[in-house]
Every structure is written in C-alpha cells, then in structure tokens.
Amino acid sequence: MLRAVRKQEQDETIVTLSAADPLNLAGIVTPGDKVSALAGNRILYQGGEPLAVLSGKETRFLKPVEDRKQWAVKTRLVRRHPLADPS
C-alpha cells in the first residue's frame, strides 16, 4: 500500500492544523525543526509537507513561497479564508 501511495500523482491539498494536534508531525516525520505543541501555534501543510508555521504572531515559511502568495498563506494560518489559494 505504501508503494502505491508513493507512486501516486502529487496532491497539492492544503491543510492547516493546530500545533497541539496529534497529527503535528513536523520535524518528526518530515524534515526540519519541530513545532512546539502549543494551542496558538499553527502549521500549514501543502501536499503533505509543512509549508509555513504561525508561532505567536510570527509567520515562518519553511519552503520558498512567491511574494504574491504569501498573504494567502498567512491568512490561512490565522483561520481566515483567503481570497486566493496559495498553490
């Protein structure tokens, strides 16, 4: 089953999680630093990989994001609906 998933086309689905969620596997399963499991911290995943983190009032991008898409990513992290999808 895992081989089949690896061979599938890349899915660019966007998911935002609280860092306190048990599905916060940033830095554990995925490369990069861990994100503190605090209720106010949020992680935005795109295609199953962490793209950005909201920690306190600071947004940190874990991958390069075009300038015109950064606002949409930040908006998703603060639980508002963006005007444009960051993909």
PyMOL commands that place a pseudoatom at each C-alpha (Angstrom):
pseudoatom trace, name=CA, resn=MET, resi=1, chain=A, elem=C, hetatm=0, pos=[0.000, 0.000, 0.000]
pseudoatom trace, name=CA, resn=LEU, resi=2, chain=A, elem=C, hetatm=0, pos=[2.827, 2.422, 0.828]
pseudoatom trace, name=CA, resn=ARG, resi=3, chain=A, elem=C, hetatm=0, pos=[4.449, 1.821, -2.563]
pseudoatom trace, name=CA, resn=ALA, resi=4, chain=A, elem=C, hetatm=0, pos=[1.161, 2.648, -4.274]
pseudoatom trace, name=CA, resn=VAL, resi=5, chain=A, elem=C, hetatm=0, pos=[0.873, 5.942, -2.375]
pseudoatom trace, name=CA, resn=ARG, resi=6, chain=A, elem=C, hetatm=0, pos=[4.442, 6.876, -3.307]
pseudoatom trace, name=CA, resn=LYS, resi=7, chain=A, elem=C, hetatm=0, pos=[3.665, 6.345, -6.997]
pseudoatom trace, name=CA, resn=GLN, resi=8, chain=A, elem=C, hetatm=0, pos=[0.508, 8.490, -6.965]
pseudoatom trace, name=CA, resn=GLU, resi=9, chain=A, elem=C, hetatm=0, pos=[0.481, 11.938, -8.505]
pseudoatom trace, name=CA, resn=GLN, resi=10, chain=A, elem=C, hetatm=0, pos=[1.377, 14.739, -6.110]
pseudoatom trace, name=CA, resn=ASP, resi=11, chain=A, elem=C, hetatm=0, pos=[-1.661, 16.045, -4.269]
pseudoatom trace, name=CA, resn=GLU, resi=12, chain=A, elem=C, hetatm=0, pos=[-1.423, 19.769, -3.542]
pseudoatom trace, name=CA, resn=THR, resi=13, chain=A, elem=C, hetatm=0, pos=[-4.178, 19.755, -0.923]
pseudoatom trace, name=CA, resn=ILE, resi=14, chain=A, elem=C, hetatm=0, pos=[-3.779, 22.444, 1.724]
pseudoatom trace, name=CA, resn=VAL, resi=15, chain=A, elem=C, hetatm=0, pos=[-4.403, 21.584, 5.378]
pseudoatom trace, name=CA, resn=THR, resi=16, chain=A, elem=C, hetatm=0, pos=[-3.941, 23.797, 8.416]
pseudoatom trace, name=CA, resn=LEU, resi=17, chain=A, elem=C, hetatm=0, pos=[-3.507, 22.213, 11.846]
pseudoatom trace, name=CA, resn=SER, resi=18, chain=A, elem=C, hetatm=0, pos=[-3.055, 23.408, 15.378]
pseudoatom trace, name=CA, resn=ALA, resi=19, chain=A, elem=C, hetatm=0, pos=[0.452, 22.532, 16.528]
pseudoatom trace, name=CA, resn=ALA, resi=20, chain=A, elem=C, hetatm=0, pos=[-1.194, 20.885, 19.564]
pseudoatom trace, name=CA, resn=ASP, resi=21, chain=A, elem=C, hetatm=0, pos=[-2.967, 18.398, 17.252]
pseudoatom trace, name=CA, resn=PRO, resi=22, chain=A, elem=C, hetatm=0, pos=[-1.589, 14.832, 17.484]
pseudoatom trace, name=CA, resn=LEU, resi=23, chain=A, elem=C, hetatm=0, pos=[-1.155, 14.950, 13.688]
pseudoatom trace, name=CA, resn=ASN, resi=24, chain=A, elem=C, hetatm=0, pos=[1.562, 17.584, 14.125]
pseudoatom trace, name=CA, resn=LEU, resi=25, chain=A, elem=C, hetatm=0, pos=[4.428, 15.505, 12.777]
pseudoatom trace, name=CA, resn=ALA, resi=26, chain=A, elem=C, hetatm=0, pos=[6.522, 18.460, 11.602]
pseudoatom trace, name=CA, resn=GLY, resi=27, chain=A, elem=C, hetatm=0, pos=[10.136, 17.717, 12.439]
pseudoatom trace, name=CA, resn=ILE, resi=28, chain=A, elem=C, hetatm=0, pos=[9.291, 14.174, 13.473]
pseudoatom trace, name=CA, resn=VAL, resi=29, chain=A, elem=C, hetatm=0, pos=[8.293, 12.519, 10.192]
pseudoatom trace, name=CA, resn=THR, resi=30, chain=A, elem=C, hetatm=0, pos=[9.035, 15.449, 7.889]
pseudoatom trace, name=CA, resn=PRO, resi=31, chain=A, elem=C, hetatm=0, pos=[12.431, 17.160, 7.590]
pseudoatom trace, name=CA, resn=GLY, resi=32, chain=A, elem=C, hetatm=0, pos=[13.065, 20.368, 9.512]
pseudoatom trace, name=CA, resn=ASP, resi=33, chain=A, elem=C, hetatm=0, pos=[12.570, 21.661, 13.026]
pseudoatom trace, name=CA, resn=LYS, resi=34, chain=A, elem=C, hetatm=0, pos=[9.796, 20.538, 15.350]
pseudoatom trace, name=CA, resn=VAL, resi=35, chain=A, elem=C, hetatm=0, pos=[6.967, 22.968, 16.003]
pseudoatom trace, name=CA, resn=SER, resi=36, chain=A, elem=C, hetatm=0, pos=[6.100, 23.479, 19.677]
pseudoatom trace, name=CA, resn=ALA, resi=37, chain=A, elem=C, hetatm=0, pos=[2.798, 21.827, 20.522]
pseudoatom trace, name=CA, resn=LEU, resi=38, chain=A, elem=C, hetatm=0, pos=[1.101, 24.984, 21.787]
pseudoatom trace, name=CA, resn=ALA, resi=39, chain=A, elem=C, hetatm=0, pos=[-2.558, 25.647, 21.014]
pseudoatom trace, name=CA, resn=GLY, resi=40, chain=A, elem=C, hetatm=0, pos=[-1.789, 29.079, 19.490]
pseudoatom trace, name=CA, resn=ASN, resi=41, chain=A, elem=C, hetatm=0, pos=[0.778, 27.695, 17.032]
pseudoatom trace, name=CA, resn=ARG, resi=42, chain=A, elem=C, hetatm=0, pos=[-0.470, 26.551, 13.630]
pseudoatom trace, name=CA, resn=ILE, resi=43, chain=A, elem=C, hetatm=0, pos=[1.076, 24.653, 10.722]
pseudoatom trace, name=CA, resn=LEU, resi=44, chain=A, elem=C, hetatm=0, pos=[0.058, 24.840, 7.073]
pseudoatom trace, name=CA, resn=TYR, resi=45, chain=A, elem=C, hetatm=0, pos=[0.753, 21.714, 5.033]
pseudoatom trace, name=CA, resn=GLN, resi=46, chain=A, elem=C, hetatm=0, pos=[0.661, 21.627, 1.251]
pseudoatom trace, name=CA, resn=GLY, resi=47, chain=A, elem=C, hetatm=0, pos=[0.882, 18.262, -0.452]
pseudoatom trace, name=CA, resn=GLY, resi=48, chain=A, elem=C, hetatm=0, pos=[1.605, 16.610, 2.906]
pseudoatom trace, name=CA, resn=GLU, resi=49, chain=A, elem=C, hetatm=0, pos=[4.687, 18.723, 3.632]
pseudoatom trace, name=CA, resn=PRO, resi=50, chain=A, elem=C, hetatm=0, pos=[4.888, 21.641, 6.071]
pseudoatom trace, name=CA, resn=LEU, resi=51, chain=A, elem=C, hetatm=0, pos=[4.919, 24.935, 4.144]
pseudoatom trace, name=CA, resn=ALA, resi=52, chain=A, elem=C, hetatm=0, pos=[4.564, 27.573, 6.881]
pseudoatom trace, name=CA, resn=VAL, resi=53, chain=A, elem=C, hetatm=0, pos=[4.228, 27.944, 10.640]
pseudoatom trace, name=CA, resn=LEU, resi=54, chain=A, elem=C, hetatm=0, pos=[2.435, 30.561, 12.724]
pseudoatom trace, name=CA, resn=SER, resi=55, chain=A, elem=C, hetatm=0, pos=[4.136, 30.847, 16.102]
pseudoatom trace, name=CA, resn=GLY, resi=56, chain=A, elem=C, hetatm=0, pos=[2.800, 33.644, 18.279]
pseudoatom trace, name=CA, resn=LYS, resi=57, chain=A, elem=C, hetatm=0, pos=[2.294, 36.492, 15.806]
pseudoatom trace, name=CA, resn=GLU, resi=58, chain=A, elem=C, hetatm=0, pos=[5.203, 35.486, 13.564]
pseudoatom trace, name=CA, resn=THR, resi=59, chain=A, elem=C, hetatm=0, pos=[4.778, 33.567, 10.310]
pseudoatom trace, name=CA, resn=ARG, resi=60, chain=A, elem=C, hetatm=0, pos=[7.761, 31.494, 9.253]
pseudoatom trace, name=CA, resn=PHE, resi=61, chain=A, elem=C, hetatm=0, pos=[7.935, 29.970, 5.791]
pseudoatom trace, name=CA, resn=LEU, resi=62, chain=A, elem=C, hetatm=0, pos=[9.579, 26.548, 5.686]
pseudoatom trace, name=CA, resn=LYS, resi=63, chain=A, elem=C, hetatm=0, pos=[9.728, 26.492, 1.892]
pseudoatom trace, name=CA, resn=PRO, resi=64, chain=A, elem=C, hetatm=0, pos=[10.034, 29.312, -0.630]
pseudoatom trace, name=CA, resn=VAL, resi=65, chain=A, elem=C, hetatm=0, pos=[6.666, 30.940, -1.373]
pseudoatom trace, name=CA, resn=GLU, resi=66, chain=A, elem=C, hetatm=0, pos=[6.091, 33.519, -4.091]
pseudoatom trace, name=CA, resn=ASP, resi=67, chain=A, elem=C, hetatm=0, pos=[5.555, 37.033, -2.745]
pseudoatom trace, name=CA, resn=ARG, resi=68, chain=A, elem=C, hetatm=0, pos=[2.072, 37.243, -4.231]
pseudoatom trace, name=CA, resn=LYS, resi=69, chain=A, elem=C, hetatm=0, pos=[1.027, 34.023, -2.425]
pseudoatom trace, name=CA, resn=GLN, resi=70, chain=A, elem=C, hetatm=0, pos=[2.466, 34.833, 0.997]
pseudoatom trace, name=CA, resn=TRP, resi=71, chain=A, elem=C, hetatm=0, pos=[-0.590, 36.831, 2.053]
pseudoatom trace, name=CA, resn=ALA, resi=72, chain=A, elem=C, hetatm=0, pos=[-2.904, 33.900, 1.250]
pseudoatom trace, name=CA, resn=VAL, resi=73, chain=A, elem=C, hetatm=0, pos=[-0.725, 31.544, 3.296]
pseudoatom trace, name=CA, resn=LYS, resi=74, chain=A, elem=C, hetatm=0, pos=[-0.648, 33.936, 6.272]
pseudoatom trace, name=CA, resn=THR, resi=75, chain=A, elem=C, hetatm=0, pos=[-4.413, 34.348, 6.049]
pseudoatom trace, name=CA, resn=ARG, resi=76, chain=A, elem=C, hetatm=0, pos=[-4.952, 30.569, 6.121]
pseudoatom trace, name=CA, resn=LEU, resi=77, chain=A, elem=C, hetatm=0, pos=[-2.761, 30.310, 9.215]
pseudoatom trace, name=CA, resn=VAL, resi=78, chain=A, elem=C, hetatm=0, pos=[-4.841, 32.820, 11.187]
pseudoatom trace, name=CA, resn=ARG, resi=79, chain=A, elem=C, hetatm=0, pos=[-8.055, 30.917, 10.357]
pseudoatom trace, name=CA, resn=ARG, resi=80, chain=A, elem=C, hetatm=0, pos=[-9.479, 33.367, 7.865]
pseudoatom trace, name=CA, resn=HIS, resi=81, chain=A, elem=C, hetatm=0, pos=[-10.434, 32.306, 4.382]
pseudoatom trace, name=CA, resn=PRO, resi=82, chain=A, elem=C, hetatm=0, pos=[-8.060, 33.632, 1.721]
pseudoatom trace, name=CA, resn=LEU, resi=83, chain=A, elem=C, hetatm=0, pos=[-9.164, 35.294, -1.478]
pseudoatom trace, name=CA, resn=ALA, resi=84, chain=A, elem=C, hetatm=0, pos=[-6.731, 33.138, -3.451]
pseudoatom trace, name=CA, resn=ASP, resi=85, chain=A, elem=C, hetatm=0, pos=[-5.370, 29.645, -2.930]
pseudoatom trace, name=CA, resn=PRO, resi=86, chain=A, elem=C, hetatm=0, pos=[-1.580, 29.665, -2.216]
pseudoatom trace, name=CA, resn=SER, resi=87, chain=A, elem=C, hetatm=0, pos=[-0.927, 26.760, -4.584]
for i in range(1, 87): cmd.bond("trace and resi %d" % i, "trace and resi %d" % (i + 1))
show_as sticks, trace
zoom trace
